Structure formats: C-alpha cells, structure tokens
Amino acid sequence: MLKTLSSVSSKVTWLKPIVVMTGLACLAVFCSSLFNLGYYIEEVYLIPSLAGLIWSLLLFIMLKTFVNIPIKSDETLTFISKIKYWFVRLGYRILTVIFLLMTVAGLILSFRLFSVWFVN
C-alpha cells in the first residue's frame, strides 16, 4: 500500500496548487457562512464547504507525505543503516495506516453531512 500511495503521489504532484486553492476557497466559504459575512450568508453552504475542506486536507496530506518514500536498502549497508531504514519505513507505514483511517472517517463524515444537507 505504501508503494501505491507513493506512486500516486509522485504522478499527481501537479495537483498540489489546485488542492491548496480549493482548500482555501472552501475555508473562506465556510468562515463566511459561519460568521454571516459577505455573499455566503446562508447556512446552506456550511456542509459542502466543510466536506470540501476535509477532502482538500486529505489530498494535501497525501501529496506532501508520500512523495519521498526511501527506496529499499542494499545488502552492503551496515547494521545501523539497516535499522535506521527500518525505522523510517515503520514511520511511513504508521502514517499510511493513519491516512487510510482518516480517509475512511472522511467518507463516513461526508456521507452523513450530505445526508443532512439533502434533507434540508
């Protein structure tokens, strides 16, 4: 899974500015709706902007974190280097599990938010 996330992240690094701009726009719409400022004074924009902000944050985390995964070490390395490599890979594996759990939480939250939004 780590290799898949790394390859996807390295292929779509050009999306980083788009994700940041989308996240900032969703944050602006959310704050504007929340504090009744500007054009978006209705509460109808709160839920879609919150869902957009959550997904923009998840994509940004994926694009920033999983680009530079260390490659597999050679057999000629010292024992200390192999241990260091193992700990670095362990950290990336933990980040992968956390990212996958956050993605599942984002899916559940999005479904619940949009079910409330469509009822209104």
RANORHU-V871787 format. One record per residue. SS is DSSP state (A for helix, B for strand, O for the rest). OMEGA is omega in degrees with one decimal (NA if undefined). Layout:
((SS;OMEGA) (SS;OMEGA))
//
This chain:
((O;179.4) (A;178.8) (A;179.2) (A;177.9) (A;178.8) (A;-179.0) (A;177.7) (A;-179.4) (A;-179.3) (A;-180.0) (A;-175.8) (O;177.5) (A;178.1) (A;178.6) (A;-174.3) (A;178.5) (A;178.9) (A;179.5) (A;179.4) (A;-179.9) (A;177.4) (A;178.1) (A;178.2) (A;177.7) (A;177.9) (A;176.9) (A;179.2) (A;178.7) (A;178.8) (A;179.6) (A;178.6) (A;177.5) (A;-177.1) (A;-176.5) (O;179.0) (O;179.6) (O;171.4) (O;-173.7) (O;-174.1) (O;-177.3) (O;177.0) (O;179.8) (A;-177.2) (A;-178.5) (A;-177.8) (A;-173.5) (A;178.1) (A;179.4) (A;176.3) (A;177.8) (A;177.1) (A;177.8) (A;179.2) (A;-178.7) (A;176.0) (A;177.2) (A;178.8) (A;177.8) (A;178.8) (A;177.5) (A;179.0) (A;-177.0) (A;-179.1) (A;-170.8) (A;-167.7) (O;179.2) (O;-172.9) (O;175.7) (O;179.8) (O;-179.5) (O;-178.0) (O;-175.9) (O;177.5) (O;177.9) (O;-176.1) (O;-179.0) (O;179.1) (O;-178.5) (A;180.0) (A;178.3) (A;177.8) (A;177.5) (A;178.3) (A;177.9) (A;-179.4) (A;179.3) (A;177.4) (A;177.9) (A;177.0) (A;177.0) (A;178.0) (A;177.5) (A;176.7) (A;176.5) (A;178.0) (A;178.5) (A;178.4) (A;179.1) (A;179.2) (A;176.6) (A;177.3) (A;177.1) (A;177.2) (A;177.3) (A;177.1) (A;176.4) (A;179.7) (A;179.8) (A;178.9) (A;178.8) (A;179.8) (A;178.7) (A;-177.8) (A;174.5) (A;175.6) (A;-177.4) (A;-179.4) (A;177.6) (A;179.5) (O;NA))
//
